[in-house]
Amino acid sequence: LASTAGLALALAAAAVLLSSALRVSLIRSLDNSARQGAQEVAALYNAHRLPASGVPVVPGTITVQVLNSSGRIVNVSPDADRLVPLLTPAVAAANARDGQAVSLDGRPFGLPDTVRVATAATRDGGTVIAAVAYAQVGESLATLTRALLIGAALLLLLLAGASWLIAGSTLRPVTELRRGAQDVTRTGRPRALPVPEARDEVRNLALTLNDMLSRLGDAQERQRGLISDTAHELRSPIASIRAQLEVALDHPDGQDWQQTAGDVLADTLRLARLAEDLLVLARLDERDPRRPAQRPVDLAGLVREEVGRYADARVPVRLAGTGPAEITGDADGLHRMLSNLIDNAARYARSQVAVSVGTTGKNARLSVTDDGPGIPAADRERAFGRFSRLEADRSRDGDDAGGAGLGLAIVRATAQAHGGSAWLEDAGPGLRAVVLLPATASPRPASPAPTSPPRAAAP
């Protein structure tokens, strides 16, 4: 409707402009004809060649009156009034000087309807008045008006129909997208929306929405998997606590309450660690990666402080190499990341854990190396998955020694939240965990470059 209204206004303006331009052109043509006729008669009059019997003109084409210097009519064309001039002598003389033509109602002078009147001066002070009928201009304008009314109406209908069809074909894919979105809303399961064949903005919109829905579907699947794994992890300590308490309540006399309390406390601490790890991952997932942290962190000092906390660990944890490395980030999160790396390495190391920190190019490089059994190359990326356990190959003390499988997931999520990456590589023997973080400065490198390129971050 809006486009049709705009087209109607445009066509109306074009019709008015065309009609006005044609009217002006036709009137100018009539004026030129009347002026030329008056000048030709004036030339004949000045040359004394004008017949006394009347001005020689074709009947019905032009009406001529010749006035002398006193304003009396001395000669006329066959259809002209011989007594009353079309214009007063003064007006006729003034129009002759200005070259102006005027419209005049010719009926009082025996002429049909309106006429256009032009004048020309003679040498003896007289004036020649010539009039041309306006009827042919009126007829032409009337014909043009009828043509414009019919043609513009037909053209408007044609353009409106074309606009309707084009708009409908353009919006039809949008309707299909809306229906697909309604199906997604109804089922609650993201699926691909229909993509139109035309390579236009609607197709780009459909591709963008499908990419978004695909990511949402993947996130939904990961969420379901996380919920399922979390429920499985929670079930074991909860079942253990319940079983111990039920046994203790059923046989209170023969129960060692101190041992029961210790066992229940261990399971409760396990639940607390699991809940804390899940909360950390949730906060890291919600963090905007485009928002840079504003707090400078001395990574080398943080490593020295963290290594000092492991003086009584099962195996020695030593600082193998350190150099100036300053980054921008969250000190608490980095502490937790380093603690997870050292805990993981200490759990599987045979004799020692080595920690080093330095810079490589524009990045700070942190590595934690153990001399344990290592992880096969095919399983190293899987080790960063949530609730991923490889204890069958790595554990030295059985399943109970392992955690919930969230340590390396927190490490990678923390590295990615700081704009970095994390990966595992062979230490020969043992395993080396490497974290690369953007440094705020580029001091002299204190440790060698990584032996293998960083793996792509897990989506």
C-alpha positions as a printed NumPy array, in Angstrom:
array([[  0.   ,   0.   ,   0.   ],
       [  2.816,   2.412,   0.805],
       [  4.603,   1.748,  -2.484],
       [  1.332,   2.051,  -4.42 ],
       [  0.542,   5.373,  -2.739],
       [  4.037,   6.591,  -3.593],
       [  3.626,   5.48 ,  -7.197],
       [  0.244,   7.232,  -7.404],
       [  1.755,  10.492,  -6.152],
       [  4.682,  10.163,  -8.562],
       [  2.411,   9.452, -11.525],
       [  0.089,  12.326, -10.584],
       [  3.026,  14.722, -10.326],
       [  4.377,  13.491, -13.679],
       [  0.946,  13.917, -15.307],
       [  0.565,  17.47 , -13.989],
       [  4.092,  18.337, -15.11 ],
       [  3.544,  16.875, -18.573],
       [  0.18 ,  18.615, -19.006],
       [  1.577,  21.959, -17.865],
       [  4.612,  21.653, -20.139],
       [  2.429,  20.777, -23.141],
       [  0.01 ,  23.639, -22.381],
       [  2.87 ,  26.143, -22.198],
       [  4.378,  24.766, -25.418],
       [  1.056,  24.91 , -27.32 ],
       [  0.277,  28.433, -26.101],
       [  3.746,  29.58 , -27.113],
       [  3.169,  28.041, -30.543],
       [ -0.176,  29.898, -30.857],
       [  1.452,  33.159, -29.781],
       [  4.197,  32.71 , -32.344],
       [  1.618,  32.056, -35.074],
       [ -0.414,  35.147, -34.122],
       [  2.715,  37.3  , -33.811],
       [  4.099,  36.087, -37.133],
       [  0.768,  36.767, -38.86 ],
       [  0.607,  40.298, -37.414],
       [  4.182,  41.038, -38.496],
       [  3.565,  39.779, -42.06 ],
       [  0.426,  41.934, -42.393],
       [  2.313,  44.916, -40.946],
       [  5.063,  44.391, -43.541],
       [  2.476,  44.348, -46.348],
       [  0.833,  47.475, -44.904],
       [  4.151,  49.303, -44.689],
       [  4.95 ,  48.373, -48.3  ],
       [  1.444,  49.599, -49.417],
       [  0.789,  46.122, -50.792],
       [ -2.158,  45.276, -48.56 ],
       [ -5.274,  44.868, -50.728],
       [ -8.077,  47.308, -49.971],
       [-10.601,  44.475, -50.297],
       [ -9.31 ,  42.781, -47.148],
       [ -6.352,  41.073, -45.524],
       [ -5.513,  37.93 , -47.529],
       [ -5.601,  35.056, -44.991],
       [ -6.951,  31.55 , -45.094],
       [-10.405,  31.593, -43.463],
       [-10.511,  29.97 , -40.005],
       [ -6.775,  30.23 , -39.385],
       [ -6.195,  33.781, -38.164],
       [ -8.248,  36.932, -37.573],
       [ -6.581,  40.278, -38.412],
       [ -7.508,  43.908, -37.775],
       [ -5.41 ,  46.848, -39.065],
       [ -5.653,  50.093, -37.04 ],
       [ -4.277,  53.438, -38.207],
       [ -2.521,  55.934, -35.983],
       [ -5.845,  57.327, -34.71 ],
       [ -7.029,  53.837, -33.658],
       [ -9.638,  53.422, -36.418],
       [ -9.962,  50.062, -38.211],
       [ -8.818,  50.514, -41.84 ],
       [ -8.591,  46.892, -42.973],
       [ -9.63 ,  43.442, -41.683],
       [ -9.602,  39.784, -42.566],
       [-12.863,  38.262, -43.853],
       [-14.052,  37.014, -40.408],
       [-12.966,  40.039, -38.343],
       [-15.15 ,  42.722, -36.78 ],
       [-14.911,  45.953, -38.872],
       [-16.154,  48.302, -36.146],
       [-14.772,  47.277, -32.732],
       [-11.072,  46.433, -32.33 ],
       [-10.155,  43.351, -30.298],
       [ -7.873,  45.49 , -28.125],
       [ -7.983,  49.18 , -27.384],
       [ -5.415,  51.184, -29.415],
       [ -3.37 ,  51.95 , -26.299],
       [ -3.236,  48.315, -25.147],
       [ -2.491,  47.144, -28.678],
       [  0.395,  49.605, -29.018],
       [  1.812,  48.653, -25.617],
       [  1.646,  44.913, -26.449],
       [  3.353,  45.57 , -29.765],
       [  6.224,  47.316, -27.991],
       [  6.573,  44.535, -25.39 ],
       [  5.991,  41.633, -27.79 ],
       [  3.329,  40.332, -25.41 ],
       [  0.377,  38.096, -26.331],
       [ -2.811,  37.888, -24.259],
       [ -5.868,  35.668, -23.994],
       [ -9.231,  37.149, -24.878],
       [-12.849,  35.992, -24.917],
       [-13.686,  36.203, -28.608],
       [-17.451,  35.617, -28.379],
       [-18.36 ,  39.352, -28.092],
       [-16.467,  39.855, -31.366],
       [-18.082,  36.981, -33.206],
       [-15.127,  34.641, -32.665],
       [-15.361,  31.116, -31.143],
       [-14.52 ,  30.963, -27.442],
       [-11.057,  32.052, -26.315],
       [ -8.404,  33.45 , -28.66 ],
       [ -4.762,  34.409, -28.258],
       [ -4.079,  37.938, -29.483],
       [ -0.716,  39.38 , -30.606],
       [  0.078,  42.79 , -32.12 ],
       [  2.655,  44.426, -34.408],
       [  3.33 ,  48.133, -34.997],
       [  3.313,  49.832, -38.428],
       [  5.555,  52.663, -39.578],
       [  2.826,  55.312, -39.506],
       [  1.99 ,  54.656, -35.849],
       [ -0.756,  52.161, -36.519],
       [ -1.175,  48.658, -35.129],
       [ -1.947,  45.236, -36.574],
       [ -3.974,  42.949, -34.289],
       [ -3.893,  39.188, -35.002],
       [ -5.934,  36.566, -33.14 ],
       [ -5.641,  32.758, -33.241],
       [ -8.307,  30.424, -31.847],
       [ -7.385,  28.667, -28.567],
       [ -9.736,  25.745, -29.263],
       [ -7.06 ,  23.505, -30.743],
       [ -4.962,  23.883, -27.598],
       [ -7.95 ,  22.998, -25.43 ],
       [ -8.69 ,  19.953, -27.546],
       [ -5.084,  18.775, -27.379],
       [ -5.001,  19.24 , -23.602],
       [ -8.327,  17.428, -23.195],
       [ -7.055,  14.514, -25.274],
       [ -3.847,  14.391, -23.253],
       [ -5.796,  14.503, -19.962],
       [ -7.95 ,  11.551, -20.995],
       [ -4.885,   9.604, -22.094],
       [ -3.085,  10.376, -18.844],
       [ -6.05 ,   9.382, -16.694],
       [ -6.464,   6.051, -18.44 ],
       [ -2.774,   5.353, -18.97 ],
       [ -1.714,   6.409, -15.476],
       [ -4.451,   4.287, -13.897],
       [ -3.44 ,   1.239, -15.936],
       [  0.252,   1.873, -15.232],
       [ -0.49 ,   2.29 , -11.525],
       [ -2.374,  -1.004, -11.435],
       [  0.438,  -2.716, -13.345],
       [  3.151,  -1.334, -11.052],
       [  1.103,  -2.072,  -7.919],
       [  0.586,  -5.671,  -9.062],
       [  4.279,  -6.036,  -9.862],
       [  5.23 ,  -4.571,  -6.462],
       [  2.802,  -6.957,  -4.75 ],
       [  4.246,  -9.967,  -6.559],
       [  7.852,  -8.922,  -5.913],
       [  7.178,  -8.186,  -2.25 ],
       [  5.304, -11.475,  -1.882],
       [  8.102, -13.503,  -3.489],
       [ 10.654, -11.688,  -1.332],
       [  8.74 , -12.218,   1.903],
       [  7.751, -15.819,   1.18 ],
       [ 11.118, -17.145,   2.429],
       [ 10.682, -14.986,   5.534],
       [  7.338, -16.689,   6.145],
       [  9.011, -20.08 ,   5.785],
       [ 11.713, -18.985,   8.226],
       [  9.01 , -17.897,  10.681],
       [  7.257, -21.266,  10.401],
       [ 10.554, -23.066,  10.927],
       [ 11.241, -20.911,  13.988],
       [  7.764, -21.769,  15.313],
       [  8.56 , -25.474,  14.913],
       [ 11.813, -24.976,  16.827],
       [  9.895, -23.132,  19.569],
       [  7.252, -25.858,  19.725],
       [  9.649, -28.8  ,  19.822],
       [ 12.377, -27.094,  21.843],
       [ 15.033, -28.732,  19.652],
       [ 17.129, -26.499,  17.37 ],
       [ 17.067, -27.632,  13.757],
       [ 17.986, -26.084,  10.431],
       [ 15.616, -23.502,   8.962],
       [ 14.759, -23.574,   5.235],
       [ 17.324, -21.69 ,   3.129],
       [ 15.938, -19.914,   0.015],
       [ 17.629, -20.513,  -3.333],
       [ 17.932, -16.809,  -4.181],
       [ 21.3  , -15.39 ,  -3.138],
       [ 19.993, -12.344,  -1.326],
       [ 19.806, -10.889,   2.17 ],
       [ 17.111, -13.38 ,   3.225],
       [ 19.412, -16.268,   2.317],
       [ 22.218, -14.696,   4.336],
       [ 19.794, -14.282,   7.25 ],
       [ 18.758, -17.947,   7.008],
       [ 22.403, -19.102,   6.937],
       [ 23.212, -16.921,   9.951],
       [ 20.208, -18.236,  11.875],
       [ 21.075, -21.825,  10.995],
       [ 24.628, -21.298,  12.211],
       [ 23.247, -19.83 ,  15.444],
       [ 20.796, -22.725,  15.858],
       [ 23.567, -25.227,  15.184],
       [ 25.68 , -23.651,  17.91 ],
       [ 22.69 , -23.601,  20.249],
       [ 22.046, -27.269,  19.474],
       [ 25.657, -28.153,  20.186],
       [ 25.51 , -26.145,  23.414],
       [ 22.282, -27.911,  24.354],
       [ 23.868, -31.3  ,  23.739],
       [ 26.911, -30.312,  25.782],
       [ 24.625, -29.109,  28.542],
       [ 22.706, -32.365,  28.545],
       [ 25.942, -34.303,  28.612],
       [ 27.231, -32.132,  31.449],
       [ 24.025, -32.63 ,  33.432],
       [ 24.169, -36.366,  32.851],
       [ 27.834, -36.563,  33.841],
       [ 27.248, -34.324,  36.847],
       [ 24.366, -36.488,  38.007],
       [ 26.568, -39.56 ,  37.649],
       [ 29.408, -37.921,  39.586],
       [ 27.046, -36.773,  42.338],
       [ 25.399, -40.158,  42.664],
       [ 28.521, -41.992,  43.856],
       [ 29.407, -39.806,  46.912],
       [ 25.754, -39.339,  47.79 ],
       [ 25.151, -43.106,  47.615],
       [ 28.281, -43.687,  49.705],
       [ 27.183, -41.162,  52.37 ],
       [ 23.688, -42.661,  52.461],
       [ 24.961, -46.221,  52.735],
       [ 27.364, -45.389,  55.563],
       [ 24.738, -43.481,  57.512],
       [ 22.09 , -46.199,  57.028],
       [ 24.512, -48.883,  58.237],
       [ 25.53 , -46.74 ,  61.202],
       [ 21.903, -46.109,  62.165],
       [ 20.926, -49.793,  61.754],
       [ 23.876, -51.005,  63.894],
       [ 24.734, -48.137,  66.216],
       [ 26.354, -50.315,  68.898],
       [ 28.921, -51.929,  66.651],
       [ 29.714, -48.814,  64.647],
       [ 32.989, -46.866,  64.812],
       [ 31.43 , -43.398,  64.68 ],
       [ 34.747, -41.612,  64.31 ],
       [ 35.64 , -43.626,  61.218],
       [ 32.11 , -43.166,  59.837],
       [ 32.347, -39.414,  60.355],
       [ 35.723, -39.363,  58.635],
       [ 34.413, -41.334,  55.651],
       [ 31.312, -39.154,  55.387],
       [ 33.474, -36.022,  55.636],
       [ 35.702, -37.281,  52.799],
       [ 32.674, -37.85 ,  50.573],
       [ 31.283, -34.44 ,  51.559],
       [ 34.584, -32.765,  50.663],
       [ 34.48 , -34.564,  47.337],
       [ 31.006, -33.166,  46.732],
       [ 32.18 , -29.69 ,  47.731],
       [ 35.132, -29.862,  45.321],
       [ 32.849, -31.001,  42.524],
       [ 30.372, -28.175,  43.192],
       [ 33.188, -25.637,  43.332],
       [ 34.671, -26.868,  40.055],
       [ 31.277, -26.713,  38.362],
       [ 30.737, -23.158,  39.606],
       [ 34.176, -22.165,  38.28 ],
       [ 33.383, -23.619,  34.865],
       [ 29.991, -21.893,  34.84 ],
       [ 31.6  , -18.516,  35.61 ],
       [ 34.219, -19.07 ,  32.899],
       [ 31.528, -19.998,  30.366],
       [ 29.561, -16.826,  31.145],
       [ 32.579, -14.542,  30.867],
       [ 32.637, -12.243,  27.813],
       [ 35.854, -13.109,  25.923],
       [ 35.887,  -9.641,  24.318],
       [ 36.11 ,  -7.914,  27.707],
       [ 39.797,  -7.72 ,  28.691],
       [ 40.747,  -8.043,  32.341],
       [ 42.353,  -4.906,  33.725],
       [ 44.512,  -6.312,  36.531],
       [ 48.217,  -6.929,  35.796],
       [ 49.524, -10.246,  37.126],
       [ 53.161, -11.233,  37.67 ],
       [ 52.96 , -14.778,  36.385],
       [ 56.507, -15.632,  37.5  ],
       [ 55.766, -14.506,  41.076],
       [ 52.493, -16.397,  41.051],
       [ 54.325, -19.588,  39.974],
       [ 56.973, -19.213,  42.687],
       [ 54.257, -18.711,  45.3  ],
       [ 52.245, -21.695,  44.115],
       [ 55.264, -24.027,  43.929],
       [ 56.131, -23.096,  47.524],
       [ 52.786, -24.503,  48.671],
       [ 53.821, -28.033,  47.57 ],
       [ 56.763, -28.508,  49.94 ],
       [ 55.039, -31.537,  51.525],
       [ 53.696, -33.056,  48.308],
       [ 53.999, -36.793,  47.53 ],
       [ 56.797, -36.008,  45.059],
       [ 59.074, -32.949,  44.946],
       [ 57.659, -30.004,  42.984],
       [ 60.555, -27.851,  41.782],
       [ 60.893, -24.648,  39.778],
       [ 62.817, -25.701,  36.68 ],
       [ 63.072, -22.301,  35.052],
       [ 61.677, -18.831,  35.592],
       [ 61.822, -15.532,  33.806],
       [ 59.917, -12.238,  33.814],
       [ 56.403, -12.87 ,  32.532],
       [ 53.629, -10.373,  33.152],
       [ 50.085, -10.788,  31.858],
       [ 46.716,  -9.135,  32.36 ],
       [ 44.032, -11.26 ,  33.952],
       [ 42.413, -12.73 ,  37.042],
       [ 44.984, -13.724,  39.679],
       [ 42.582, -16.038,  41.532],
       [ 41.646, -17.866,  38.348],
       [ 45.303, -18.23 ,  37.36 ],
       [ 46.115, -19.595,  40.845],
       [ 43.377, -22.187,  40.43 ],
       [ 44.603, -23.092,  36.938],
       [ 48.199, -23.587,  38.125],
       [ 47.031, -25.522,  41.176],
       [ 45.027, -27.896,  38.954],
       [ 48.061, -28.443,  36.711],
       [ 50.403, -29.194,  39.616],
       [ 47.832, -31.416,  41.394],
       [ 47.29 , -33.379,  38.214],
       [ 51.023, -33.785,  37.6  ],
       [ 51.786, -34.702,  41.236],
       [ 49.067, -37.357,  41.196],
       [ 50.746, -39.268,  38.342],
       [ 54.45 , -38.371,  38.682],
       [ 56.944, -41.104,  39.631],
       [ 59.677, -38.982,  41.168],
       [ 59.211, -35.249,  40.558],
       [ 57.205, -32.394,  38.981],
       [ 58.984, -29.541,  37.171],
       [ 57.336, -26.128,  36.682],
       [ 58.763, -23.443,  34.373],
       [ 57.588, -20.012,  33.278],
       [ 58.941, -17.496,  30.788],
       [ 58.127, -15.74 ,  27.56 ],
       [ 58.003, -16.883,  23.95 ],
       [ 57.62 , -14.049,  21.506],
       [ 54.657, -11.973,  22.62 ],
       [ 53.275, -14.719,  24.878],
       [ 53.931, -15.929,  28.382],
       [ 54.612, -19.676,  28.457],
       [ 53.815, -21.825,  31.504],
       [ 54.623, -25.549,  31.575],
       [ 54.165, -28.264,  34.182],
       [ 56.03 , -31.544,  33.537],
       [ 55.754, -34.887,  35.307],
       [ 57.695, -38.125,  34.752],
       [ 54.663, -40.379,  34.969],
       [ 53.303, -42.833,  32.397],
       [ 52.051, -40.057,  30.101],
       [ 49.   , -40.051,  27.829],
       [ 48.829, -41.449,  24.291],
       [ 48.762, -38.73 ,  21.633],
       [ 45.284, -39.806,  20.487],
       [ 43.835, -39.175,  23.97 ],
       [ 45.536, -35.878,  24.839],
       [ 42.821, -33.658,  23.407],
       [ 40.108, -35.784,  25.025],
       [ 41.77 , -35.216,  28.397],
       [ 40.502, -31.604,  28.339],
       [ 36.883, -32.742,  28.173],
       [ 34.643, -32.272,  31.179],
       [ 34.412, -35.353,  33.396],
       [ 37.021, -36.964,  31.184],
       [ 39.121, -39.556,  33.008],
       [ 42.126, -41.449,  31.729],
       [ 43.057, -43.017,  35.071],
       [ 43.146, -46.492,  33.596],
       [ 46.45 , -45.525,  31.973],
       [ 47.638, -42.789,  34.327],
       [ 46.548, -43.497,  37.888],
       [ 49.059, -44.903,  40.355],
       [ 46.645, -45.316,  43.275],
       [ 43.393, -46.484,  41.78 ],
       [ 40.252, -44.632,  40.825],
       [ 39.843, -43.027,  44.202],
       [ 43.   , -41.029,  43.671],
       [ 41.564, -39.25 ,  40.659],
       [ 39.292, -36.276,  40.666],
       [ 36.019, -35.644,  38.895],
       [ 37.738, -35.034,  35.572],
       [ 37.263, -31.257,  35.605],
       [ 40.822, -30.12 ,  36.321],
       [ 42.106, -29.868,  32.753],
       [ 38.735, -28.534,  31.582],
       [ 39.148, -25.654,  34.045],
       [ 42.74 , -25.141,  32.846],
       [ 41.714, -24.771,  29.198],
       [ 38.652, -22.643,  30.018],
       [ 40.815, -20.303,  32.124],
       [ 43.435, -20.034,  29.369],
       [ 40.802, -19.278,  26.758],
       [ 39.17 , -16.702,  29.028],
       [ 42.554, -14.902,  29.087],
       [ 42.93 , -15.112,  25.298],
       [ 45.374, -18.025,  25.396],
       [ 45.473, -21.751,  24.808],
       [ 46.462, -24.978,  26.564],
       [ 47.648, -28.322,  25.292],
       [ 49.483, -31.514,  26.311],
       [ 52.717, -32.814,  24.814],
       [ 55.114, -35.701,  25.341],
       [ 57.897, -35.014,  27.877],
       [ 59.842, -38.271,  27.21 ],
       [ 59.25 , -39.724,  29.754],
       [ 56.11 , -38.305,  31.219],
       [ 53.72 , -35.579,  30.154],
       [ 54.038, -31.82 ,  29.827],
       [ 51.051, -29.467,  30.148],
       [ 51.656, -26.118,  28.392],
       [ 49.657, -22.909,  28.731],
       [ 50.294, -19.953,  26.437],
       [ 48.914, -16.546,  27.497],
       [ 49.242, -13.093,  25.876],
       [ 51.927, -11.096,  27.682],
       [ 51.614,  -7.395,  28.441],
       [ 55.307,  -6.877,  27.627],
       [ 57.946,  -8.714,  25.66 ],
       [ 60.966,  -9.169,  27.914],
       [ 63.952, -11.349,  27.021],
       [ 62.792, -14.965,  26.63 ],
       [ 63.739, -17.17 ,  29.554],
       [ 62.564, -20.531,  28.292],
       [ 62.632, -22.321,  24.943],
       [ 59.765, -22.255,  22.5  ],
       [ 57.196, -25.051,  22.639],
       [ 58.284, -28.28 ,  21.03 ],
       [ 54.969, -28.706,  19.245],
       [ 52.411, -26.175,  17.989],
       [ 49.413, -25.466,  20.216],
       [ 46.32 , -27.434,  19.45 ],
       [ 43.095, -25.68 ,  18.547],
       [ 41.018, -24.79 ,  21.572],
       [ 38.053, -27.006,  22.22 ],
       [ 34.821, -25.311,  21.095]])
